[in-house]
Amino acid sequence: MLSGHTGGCLCGKVRYDTGSEPLWITICYCRFCQHATGSDRMIEPIFERDTFVFTQGQPALYTLQSDGSGKDIQVQFCSDCGTKLALTFERWPDRLGIYLGTLDDPASISTTPENSKHIFVSEARPGTILPSGFKTFDHHATENDGTPIEPIIHTSPHFVRA
């Protein structure tokens, strides 16, 4: 019996169970995430790949190279309705990210300063407001070799300008 969060695509053909709570939540403003969501950011809970399971149907895969890391990203989506469900990463082969909006209950995962980070804020749309107290990064939170980058933490809401 799985014990994670459940979700799926618009048409119901592909369903999943995360099998666990997220390791962290990434809020990303890069152009890839903007294109992938049709929005100004992606909210992406990250899970251990080995706890995650597709419980119904299998997604189609689209592979592309990340502009940020130069490593491959695989987008997993429903071939019938087109809903993007999950991402896997060559850079982090043991991790999997989901598109938060595909959860049956997106509010079941809260974003807090302790469990999340905002990345690629250098590509955020002008007018984006970054919350105070959250870790923010101009690009990735780590170097390609895994070395952590020191976050910027704003003491009041930060308004992104052009």
C-alpha positions in Angstrom: 0.0 0.0 0.0 1.5 3.3 -1.1 1.4 6.2 1.4 2.2 9.3 -0.7 0.2 11.9 -2.6 -1.9 10.9 -5.6 -2.5 12.6 -8.8 -3.0 12.3 -12.5 -3.7 13.8 -15.9 -6.8 15.6 -17.1 -8.4 12.6 -18.9 -7.6 10.1 -16.1 -5.5 7.7 -18.3 -2.3 8.2 -16.3 -2.3 8.2 -12.4 0.5 8.2 -9.9 1.3 7.9 -6.2 4.4 9.7 -4.9 4.9 7.0 -2.2 6.3 9.6 0.3 6.4 13.2 1.3 8.5 15.5 -0.9 12.1 16.0 -0.1 11.8 19.7 -0.9 9.8 22.0 -3.2 11.4 23.9 -6.0 9.8 27.1 -7.4 11.5 27.7 -10.7 11.3 30.8 -13.0 13.5 29.6 -15.8 12.3 29.8 -19.4 12.0 26.0 -19.7 9.6 26.0 -16.7 7.7 29.0 -18.1 7.3 27.1 -21.5 6.4 23.8 -19.8 3.7 25.3 -17.6 2.4 28.1 -19.8 2.8 30.3 -16.7 5.5 32.5 -15.1 6.9 29.7 -12.8 6.7 26.0 -12.0 6.0 24.7 -8.5 7.7 21.3 -8.3 7.7 19.0 -5.3 10.8 16.7 -5.5 10.6 13.1 -4.5 12.8 10.0 -4.3 12.4 8.3 -7.6 12.3 4.9 -6.1 9.2 5.7 -4.0 7.2 7.1 -6.9 5.0 4.8 -9.1 2.6 5.3 -11.9 -0.4 3.3 -10.7 -2.4 3.5 -14.0 -1.2 3.9 -17.5 2.3 4.9 -18.6 3.3 8.4 -19.6 5.0 9.3 -22.9 8.5 10.8 -22.7 10.0 13.9 -24.2 13.7 14.5 -23.7 15.5 17.8 -24.0 18.8 19.3 -22.8 18.6 21.8 -19.9 20.0 25.3 -20.7 21.0 25.6 -17.1 23.0 22.4 -16.6 23.5 21.0 -20.1 22.1 17.7 -18.8 19.0 15.9 -20.1 15.5 16.4 -18.6 12.7 13.9 -19.4 9.2 15.3 -19.3 6.6 12.6 -18.6 3.2 13.4 -20.0 -0.2 11.8 -21.0 -0.1 11.0 -24.7 -3.9 11.4 -24.9 -4.6 14.7 -23.1 -1.1 16.2 -23.1 -1.0 16.8 -19.3 2.7 17.1 -18.1 2.9 15.0 -14.9 6.6 14.6 -13.9 10.2 15.3 -14.7 13.3 13.2 -14.3 16.8 14.5 -14.5 20.1 13.1 -15.8 21.7 15.5 -13.3 19.8 13.9 -10.3 18.9 10.3 -11.4 17.5 9.3 -8.0 15.0 12.3 -8.0 11.7 13.0 -9.7 9.7 16.2 -9.7 6.0 16.5 -10.2 3.9 19.3 -11.6 2.1 20.4 -8.4 -1.2 21.1 -10.2 -1.5 17.4 -11.2 -2.0 16.4 -7.6 -5.5 15.4 -6.6 -5.2 17.9 -3.7 -2.5 20.5 -4.6 -3.0 22.1 -1.2 -1.8 18.9 0.5 1.8 20.1 0.0 2.6 23.4 1.7 5.4 25.6 0.6 7.4 27.0 3.6 10.8 28.7 4.0 12.1 25.5 5.5 11.1 23.1 2.7 11.5 25.2 -0.5 13.7 27.3 -2.7 13.1 29.7 -5.5 15.5 29.2 -8.4 16.3 31.1 -11.6 14.9 34.3 -10.2 17.1 36.1 -12.8 14.6 34.9 -15.4 11.5 35.8 -13.4 9.0 38.1 -15.1 9.3 41.8 -14.1 6.7 42.4 -11.4 7.2 39.0 -9.7 7.1 39.3 -6.0 9.5 36.9 -4.1 8.4 36.2 -0.5 10.5 37.2 2.4 12.3 34.5 4.4 12.6 32.1 1.4 15.9 30.9 -0.1 16.3 32.4 -3.6 19.0 31.8 -6.2 19.7 33.7 -9.4 20.2 30.3 -11.2 20.5 26.8 -9.7 20.9 26.2 -6.0 24.1 24.1 -6.7 27.0 24.1 -9.1 27.0 21.3 -11.8 29.4 19.3 -9.5 26.9 19.5 -6.6 28.6 22.3 -4.6 25.9 24.3 -2.8 25.5 28.0 -3.7 24.7 30.4 -0.9 21.1 31.6 -1.1 19.8 35.1 -1.0 17.1 35.5 1.7 15.1 38.7 1.5 13.9 40.2 4.8 10.9 41.7 3.1 9.0 40.9 -0.1 11.2 41.5 -3.1 9.9 43.0 -6.3 11.6 41.7 -9.4 12.4 44.5 -11.8 13.2 44.4 -15.6 
